[in-house]
Amino acid sequence: MKNICLLGSTGYIGTNALNIIKNNPERYRIIALGGGRNIDLLLNQIKEFKPLYAVVINSNLADELKNKLNNSTNTEILYGTKGYSEIATLSDVNLAIAAMTGSAGLLPTFSAITAGKDVALANKETLVMAGSLLINESKKLGVNIFPIDSEHSAIQQSIQGHSREDLKKIILTGSGGPFKDSPIERLSEVTPKEALKHPKWKMGRKISIDSATMMNKGMEAIEAKWLFNVEMEQIEILLHPQSIIHSMVEYMDGSIIAQLAPTDMRIPISYALSYPRHLKVELPSLDLLDIETLSFEKPDQERFRCLYLALAAGKIGESMPAVLNGANEIGVNAFLEGKIGFLEIPQLIEKTMEKHESFPLHNIEQVIEADQWAQSRAKKILEKMVGK
C-alpha cells in the first residue's frame, strides 16, 4: 500500500491520477490533496477520498472550502506554499505526486525529496529550475524520482535491462503542436484559443502553450539530462506528428529501443505509480494495422525559437534554466491575456536571458532568487513591449 500526497489534484494530471488510484484501492491510499482554485472539484475529491489534509492557494479559499465542507469531514484545511510543503513531508506519506503547474511546484517537490519521500514527477519546471539540487538530494537520501511525462516514461521503459554505459543518446519526440505546418508569417496572428488546441493531447493551459512553442520539448531535454545522467549533446529532438512513439534510446551498437502507446496520460501516470510493474489501464490497445506512417523531421529553428532557447539554457546550466523558466511563465501568461503575440513569447525570453549573468546554484534559495529576478526583469521588458 502506497500512501500518497497529490500536489495538483484538480489539474489534468491530478484528476487522471485519482482515477487510477480509485481503481486500485488495494494499492493506493490518498493521505493529502493539494488543489488550486477549483474549490468545487476539490470539495468533491475530499468527499470521495477522505484525505487527512487538503491545501488551497490562499486563506480566503481555505475559508470558503471550510464553509462548504461544513464540518462534514475530518479533513484539515491548509493553504499556501507552507501548506503544500507540509503535506509533502507528512510522516504517513511515502509517495508524493508532483503535478502542480509552474514554479509553484518547486518548493513542495523539493520538500518531499528532502523528507525522503519518493516522487512521481509531472512538474517540468522543478527539474528545469533546480535539477542538480534535486538529483543530488535524491541520490544522497535514496529517493526515487519516477517521471510522469510520456516522453520520460518512454525513456525509462526503454533503458530497463540495459547497461547505462552502453547508452549513446536519447531521442525525444514531439508532435510539433498545432502550428507545425502553418506558414511562419501566420504565427504572428495566432490566438490563444488556436494555440490551446493541441492536435494529439488534452492538457492544461500553460503546457498547451508550451507545446505550441515547443518550449516544453526544450524543458524535457533539460529534464532528461538530470533524470538519466546524460549531457545535453546526447539528446536529440525529432518531430513525430503521429505521437505514437513517445521517445527512443539509441545504444552504442546502433540499436534503438522505442516505446509506443496510445496518446493517453493514464499510461505514464500508472507506470510512475506502479514502477516497475504495468497496471491494467482500461484503454483500447494500440492498433498497429491502423498506423499507416511513422514520420520524423527536424524542428525548424525559426518556427520553434523557444525550443532552441531552452536547449541553449540547458547547455549554459547553472541559474540560466531557472531564468528561462521564469521568463517563459511571464511570456505565456501575457500571451494568454492578449498582451503580446505568439512570436513575442520567445522575444521576451531571449531578452531576459541576455540580461542575466549565470551563477552556480548551491541551495534552493538561489533558485528562487534566479526565478524572481527573471520574472521581475521579464515584466519590465514586457511593459516596454506592450507600450510600443
N, C-alpha and C positions, 0 to 999 in steps of 0.2 A: 504494500500500500504506500503510495506516494502522497504526502501532504503538501498541497500546492498553494502558493500565493500567486495570484494572477494580477499582474500590473497591466492595466489597459483592458479591463474586462468588457467595456462597452464598445470597443472598436471592432473592426472586421476580423482581425486575428483572434481577439479575445472571445468573441461570440462563437467562432468556429471551434476554438479550444474547449469552450464549455460544452459544446455538442458532443465532442469526443469524450470528455470527462463524464458527462451524463450517461453515455452509452457504455461506459466501463466502470461502474461503481465499485467493483471489486478491486480495481487497480488504483483509483484516484479519489482523493477527498479534498474539497476546497476549504482551506483554512481562512483565507482572506481574499477580498476583491478590491482592486484599485480601479475605480471608474473615472470618468471625466465629467462632462457637463450634462450627460444624458441621465438625469435623475430617475425618470420613469423606467428606463430599461434597467438601471442598476437596482431599483426597487424590486423589480420582478426577479432579478438574479438573486438578490438577498433572500427573497421568499422561497425560491426554489432550492438554493444550495445551502442556505443557513450557515454562512461563514461566521467565524468568531469576530471578525473585523471587516469593515468596509471603509474605503477612503475616497474623498472627493477633492476637488481642486482648492476650494476655499471655505471659510467658516460660514458664509451665507448659504452655500449649497449644502453644507453639513446640517445646518439648522432646518433647511427645507426638507432634507431627506428624513431627519428625525421626526419632523411633524407628520410626514406621510406614513412613516412606519408606525407611529402612534403606539409605541411600546408593544408592538405585535411580535417582536423578535428580541433575542438576547444579543444581537449583533452590536458591537461597539463601533460608533462612527467617528472616524478621524478625518483630518484634512491637511492639505498642503504637502510640500516636499518632505517635511518631517514625518508626516503620516505614512506616505508611500515607503519611505526608508524604514520606518518602524515595522510595518507588516512584512517587509522583505527580509527582516532579521529575526522574526519570531522563532523561538526555540522549537515549536512544533513543526515548522516548515522545513522540508528537505529539498524542495524544488520550487524555484521562482520562475514564472513565465514572464519575460520582459517584453511586453507588447505595447508600451506607451509610445506615442509619436514624438519625434524630435528630441532635442537636447533635454527635455524634461525627464526622459528616462535614464539619464546618465547617473545621477546620484543614487536613486533606488537600486539600480542594477549593480553599481559598484559596492553599495552597502551589502547587498545579498552575497556577493562574492567574498568580501572581506569577513563576512559572518560564516563563511564555509558552506554556503548553500550552492547546490548545482543550479545552473541557469539554462533555461530554454530561451534562446535569444532571437527575437524578431525585430528588435530596435537597432536599425543600421547605425544610427548616429553614435551610439555608445562606443562601438569599436573604432569608428572613424575618428572620433574625438580623442579617445584615451586607450587605444589598442594596446600599447606597450604596458601601461599600468595594469589593465585588466588581465592580460595574459600572464604577466609576472606574478600577480597576486594569485591567480587561479593555479599556476604551477606550484607556487610556494605552499598553498593550502590544500592541494589535491582536489580542487574543484573542477567539475566538468562543465564545459560550455557546449550545449547542443544547439546547432543553428536551425532556425525555423525557415529562413529564406529558402525558396525552392532550389535556387542555384547552389547554395552552400550545402543543403541537404543532399543534392545530387553528387557533389564532390565528396562529401563524407561517405556516401554509399559506394562511390567509385574507388575509394582508396582502401576499403576494407579488405584485409587479407593480402595487401601488397606492402612491400618494404618502402618506407619513405625515401630511402637513399636512391631508389630507382625512379622516383618521380622527376620527370623532365619539365612539364609545365601544366598549368591549369587553363582550361578553355571555358570561359564564362559565356553563356549565350543570352541573348536578349531579343525580344520581338522587334524592337525599333519603335514601339509605341504607335500612336495614331498618325504621326506625320512622317513616317519613314519614306514614303513616296510622294509627299506633297512638294510642289515647286518651292524652292527656298525663298523666293520673293513673296510667296503666300504666307510664310511663317510669321511675318510681322503683323499680320492681320488676324491671327487665330484668336479665338475667345477662350476664356476659362472653361466654358461649357464643352467646347470641342476638345480641349486638352484633357479633360477629365474622362473622356470616352476611350478607355483602353480597349484595343481590339481583341484581347485574349483573357485578361484578368479583371476581376472585380476587386477594387482596392479602396483604401481611404483617399481623401482629397490630396494630402501632401504627397504621398508616394505615387499617386497617379500623375501629378505634375512632374515629379522627379523622373518618372518613367518616360514621359513625353519628351523631356530634355535629355534623357539618358544620364542624368546625374546619379540616379540610383545604381546604374551599372558601374560607374566610377567608384561610388561608395562601396559597392560589393567587391570590387577589386581590392580596395584597401582592407576591407573585412577579411577577404581570403588570405591576404598577406599575413595577417595576425593569426587567424584560425588554423591555417595549415603550414605556417612557418616557411613561407617562400618569399622570394624577392619580387618586387613589382615587375621586373623584367621577365619573370617566369609566368606572367598572367597575360593571356591573350583574350580579346573580346571579339565575338562574332555576332552579327545579326542573324537571327534564325526565326523568321516570321511565323512559322508554324507552331512554335513554342511546344514542341513535342520532346526534344532533347533539352533537358534543363541545365546541363553542364557536362563537361568531359574532363578527363585527366589523361595526359599523354605520358608514357614511360620511356625510359632510355632506349629500349629496343624498338621504338616506333609504335608499340601497341597503344591504342586509345580505348579507354573504358568510358562508356556513356550511360547516363540514367535517363530513361524515357518514362513518361507518365502523363495522364490527363492534366489539364490546367485547373487544378483544384488545390487550394491551400491546406485542405484537411490531410493531404498526404504528407507533406513535410512537417506539419504540426504533430500528427500522430507518431511519426518516426522520432521526432525530438523527445516526445513524452515517453516512448517505449523503447528507445535505443538500448541494445542493437536489434531488438525484435521489430517485426512489422505487424501492426494491429490490423484487424479486419475493418475496412472502411467501406461503407455502403455506397460504392461508386461503380458505374459501368466500367468494364475493362477497356483499356486502350485497344481499339480495333485497327491492327496494323494494315489490314486489307483496305481500309478506308483512306490510308495515308498515301496520296499519290506522289508527293515530293517532300524531301527534306533538303532545304536550300540554306546556304550560308553566304554572307558577304561582310566586307569590312565596313564599320561605321564611318560615315563621312565626317571629316573634322569640322567643316564649316557648318553643317546642319546640326551636329551634336557637340557644340563647343563646351557645354557643361561637362561632358564625359572627359574630354581631354584636360580640362582644368582640374578635375578630380584626380586623374592619373598623375598630373604634374605635382599636385599637392602630396599625393602618396609617395612620390619619389623624393620630394624635399623632406617630408617627415616632420618630426618634432611638433611644433604647435600649428603648422600650416593646415593640416586636415581639419583641426578644430575651427580654424578661421574660415576655411572653405564652407564647413557645415553651417556656421553662424550666419555667414553672408547669404548662403542659399536659403535659409529659413526666412530671412527678411525679403529676399527676392521673390520666393514662391508666394508668400503672403501678399506682397504688393501686387503681384500679377493676379491673384485670385480676387483681390479687392478692386481690380481695374485701374490701378495707379500707373502701371507700366505695361509694356507689351511683352510678348513671349520672348522675343530675341533680346530684350533688355535684361532678362534674368542673368545670363552669363556675363553681360557687360558689367552689371553691378558686382557680381562675384569677383571678376577679374580685377576690377579697380580696387576692391577691398584687399585682395591678396597682394597686389602691387605695393600697397601701403604698409604691409606687415613685415617686420623683421622676425623671422622664425627663431624660436628659442626651445631648448630641451625641456621636456616635461618630467618632473621628478615627483609630483604629487597631484592629487585631484584638484587642489585649489588653483594650480597653474592652468589646468584645463579649463576650469570655469572662467579664469581671468582671460584666457585667449578667446573663449566664446563670447564673453561680454564685450571685449574690445571689438571683436568682429561685428557684432550686432550693432554696437554704437556707431562704429565707422560706416557700416553699410547704410544705416539710417541717415547719416549726414550726406552720403553720396546720393541716396535716394531722393532726398529733399532737392538737391541740385538738379537731378534728372527730371523730377516732376515739375520743377519750376522753370524748365527750359521754355 
